[in-house]
Amino acid sequence: MQSQLSPDFFIPVLDFDLEGASPWFTMPLAERNLEKEIETRGVGRVPNDVWADILSSLEALHLLGFVHRDLKPSNILLHDGHWRLSDFGLVQPVFGGTTRFTTPSTLWGTELFLAPEQVQGFQNSSDAADIYAFGCILHDAFIGGGRAPFQTYFHDSRIGWIIEKCTEVEPGRRFRSVSLLREALLGILIEHQEVRQAATSDWVGALGDIVNWTPERAGELVSHLRDGLASDRGEIFLAIGEDDWRRLREINLNAWQLLAKMYANWVGRAHFDFSYCDVVASRLEVIFDIGGVTEKALAAVAAAKLGNSHNRWFVMRALIRMCGPSMELRAAERTAVEIFVEEAADDFENCAARISHSIDDYHPQIKNAVQKQQERRRQEEERARESPMPF
């Protein structure tokens, strides 16, 4: 069935043989799934077009008379620039017929995304079950935190109202169609995005008057960045100059520390124009120079990731300056911890090697951390090669 679906909405089947002794089929390799997207971007920061793609795919499936029955973030994949549904192992027609592998008492799928009625009659699920699962996905993407299965989820916000309507325990009280759900959800998200964009522009303008900021104003900037979208954060971070970082530290140290942490995290995961990497590296050096042990470590690891991913020599040289033998011992020890947690050994080694340096040019604590992580990885690879393959 999947091989007959439109590749505009669903991961296509490239080839298959279901009649041989070992049935198989192949699909293109996706870039990532929605689970990873939510984890990487953070709660409330998944772009609107992701939800538009998912709803279009789900609507196309329902219009064909099918229910997915196992909708969850790991089954929603990014391929060729669009989000598409995959994993149709539990799909069934809305009325009549089912797969040969389920019976009325069978319970498949993932509990956290199953509608309550699927527990009593998994075989006879309607498309309302997919609406329920979509509401669970929205909860995890916008609200976060733990969930107990098979309930209505409440949150006192406009997006919370959408989630509640999707996850009503009684199927008849949910959105009657994907079309109605789309109209309600995207209307809220687009309006929210317009408000956020206006607020972001205000903050970029306000940075020009940073000399007159109060500690409370700096704290408000932290709150905006923490609660906003990833695109908002990037626009504001690009506007914070080197002198601004120094002034912010003088105005509100606690807010500055939080900003420095967010900035380092953003740099380590973002992509920049080749030449702009030098500007980013210079700002990381400022954070390193005026920061405490934690800020120094975070700035160093961010610089290593930036230099390695963008192959920018200016950044690599800045990293050597920050992490050389004269680096403060406690900062080097803290950086060693971050190298382990972030698995950044290759970033540090590659940055040194590409500018004719070696890990010997780092502080001994950092050199030791890089060597240990690489040795551990080699041991794991050897164990994997020596382990018998399962059949």
Phi, psi and omega in degrees: 000319181299325182293342181265353182279155182292130177291353176292333185239342188227149176297123184284156170265121184278320182199157180198159171214104183261359185257350183283178180296327177236088183302145181207160168209158182236147176228159176294152179282122179283160179284319178189169176252171184294329177302315179291324179298315179294318181297319184286315184280326182100164183297131177081009188239012177283130183299154182299325185294338175298312182292325177297317178298314183296316181294324177296318179294317181293320178296318179299321179294315181293324179295335175278355178089023182243154172242134182290312177074352179220041181287124179198164186303324182288347178259009178246115193240144174269119179218127177056040173087359181225153178270129186227155178278149178215181177059079182260027183295339181244013182292151177206158172296149182299317181234125175078141176076153178197178176288161180286350189264356181239153175233170180305334182264000182286140173236108178248190177082192183248122188309316187295346181240006180274140174287150181305323183291341179290339177291320181279325183210073184302325185293332187253030181294140174262178180293348174297335178294324178290324176298317178299312181299321179297321176299321177297320178295317177301319179301313182292328183279328186251332183254314180074185182083171183286156177225142168266144186285164169066035179229170167275136182254130184245145172203133184279075177201168181294320176292330177297326178294322177296315180299316179300316182292329177288326191253023173305139180296321178276121183305325183291346180265357179277173172307134184285341182205163176295327181300314178294321178297316180299313182301316181290313185291307185292330176299316179293315184294319181294317178298317180297320181295321180296320178295317181296317182297320178297317179296321179297316178298322178298319181292320178299318178293322182295335180297338178290345180244030188295337180295339181257009181289150172261165175303324180295322179296319178296321177296324178295324177297318178300315181298318179297315181292323182291323185266349187273182179280161180299322180295323176298314183300316181297317181298319181287316180299324178295337183270349181274110182277178182298315180294327178298320179298321180292318181293318180300323179294323179290327184285314185205099185298316182297315178297320180299318180298319178294319178296317180298319178296315179296321181295315180298318179296319179295314180299319183294345184239351184269169176238137186232158169301148187307310185288331182290342176305326181295322178295315180298316180298321179296322178289325175296323178296322177297313178301318179298315185293320186258358183270170175276193184302313182296314182296323178298315181296315181294320178295320180296313181293322177298319178295320179296317179294317179297313181297318181290317184288328182256355178053047183254117186296323179303317181294319181297320179292323176298321179297318179298320179296318182292320192250024180287180183302335182274002180301143178303136187302311183295324177293322178294319178296319179292323178295323178300321177297316180295324177299320179293311184294317183273359183051053188257014182302315181296325178299314181293316181294315182295321178299319179291314185296324185288345177243031174063033172246182175217175180293347175294341181274357174270168172302143182307325179296321180287317177303315181297320180296319179296314181296317181297316182294321179291322178294320178298318179295320178297319179296319179295321179293321178295317178297323180293322179291326183279340181288138177294142180284134177288145178234000000 
